[in-house]
Amino acid sequence: MSAQISIQLPRSPKAPALARAALNDLDEELTASVGPDVRLLVSELVTNSVKYGGDGPVRLDVSAADGKVRAEIVDQGGGFVPRARDRGLEDVGGWGLHLVESLTDRWGTYEGSTHVWFEIDLT
C-alpha cells in the first residue's frame, strides 16, 4: 500500500491548518498510532517555515510506502543549523525540532537549506 501528497502552501498563518487538512488524504495509510504524531510534526515544521522561511510558498511532500511515512517540508529560507533546545520546560516556543527528534525514527536537514525531512516506521 502506498500513497502520497504534494502541496504548495501559502506562507501565511493558514498554512499549518491547510497542511493538516491535506494529510486527510493519507488517513487510510496512517495508523492510529502515528497519524497524530505526523499531524503534529507537519504542523510544527510548517509553522517554522512560515515564521522563519523567507518569502514564497512552503512545499509539503508526504508519502506512506514501504512500511514508513516520510514527510518533507521545504521553504525559501536561507538555511539553518539544527540545535538542541536550550530553554526551560515552562518557556513557550522552540519545541518543533525537539518534537521531531523525539517522535520520529529518522530525520534530518539538507545542509545549507531549509529542507527538513522525517520518517516514522509504520510497523
N, C-alpha and C positions, 0 to 999 in steps of 0.2 A: 504494500500500500504506500502510495506517495502522493503528495500534494504540495503546492507552493503558491505563494502570493508575492507580488512585487508591486509596490505602490509608491508614488511620489506624494509626499505630504507637504502642505504649505508650512512655511516657517512662521507659525502663529501659535497662540495658546490652545487652539483647537486640535493641533497635530497629535498629541498623545491620545485623545479620545478617538480620533479617526484611525489611529494605528490599532487601538484595541478593537474597534469595530471591524477592521479588516481581518483580524485574527478569527472572527466568527466563521470564515470560510474554511478554516482548518479544524473546526470543532470535532469532526469525526476522527481525525488523526491524533489530536492531542488527548492524552489520557486525563482523567480527572485529577491524577496526582501531579502532572506537570503543567496543565493548562493555566492554572492561576499564577504559577511562577513565570511562565512565558509572558503572560499579560503584564505582570508587574515589571519584569525586566525590560520589555519593549517600551512600556510607558516611561520608566526611569531614563532609559537611554535616549528616547525621542525628546523627552523634556530637556535633557542635557544638550542635545543638538539644537533645539530651539533657542535655548538660553545662551549657548557659547559658540554655535557653529557657523557664524558668519552669515552672509546673505545667501539667498537661494533656497531651493527646496531641500527636504530631507528624504532620502530614499530608504525604504524598508523592504527587505527581502527576507522571507521566512519560508523554509521548506521542512517538510516532515517526510523522511525517507530513510531506508536502511537502519531502522531502529533508533533514530535520533531526530531531534528537531534542531535546526540551525537557523539563527537569526543574524542578519547583518544590518547595521544602521550606518548610513553614510551621509555626511553633510559637507558643507563647503568651507569648513573651518580650516585653520592653518596648522592643525596638528597639536598633539599634546602627549605628554609622558604620563602614563598611569602612575598614581602614587597611593600609598596606603592611607586610609582615613586616619587623621590625627586629631579629631575633635572628640569632645566628651559625648557620652551617650545622650545627654539631655539637649545637646545642640541640634538645631534644625539644619537640614540640608547636608549634602555631601555623602549620601547613602548609596547613590547609584552604582558605582563600581564596586563598592563593598558588597552590595547585594549580588551583583554579577559573580563576584569571586565566591560567595557563599552558596549560591543556588545552582551553579552550573557545573558540568563535568569538565568543560574546557572553554576557554575564552581568550581573546587577545585583541590587539590592535595592529594595524599596518603602520610601521614606523613612518613618522613624518606626515601622518594623515589623521583625519577624524573618522576613520572607518573602524568601527568596533563590531566584533562578532562573538557569538557564544553558541555552545552546543549543550543540549541536555539529552541524555540517553533515555529512550522510551521503555527500555526493558528493565 
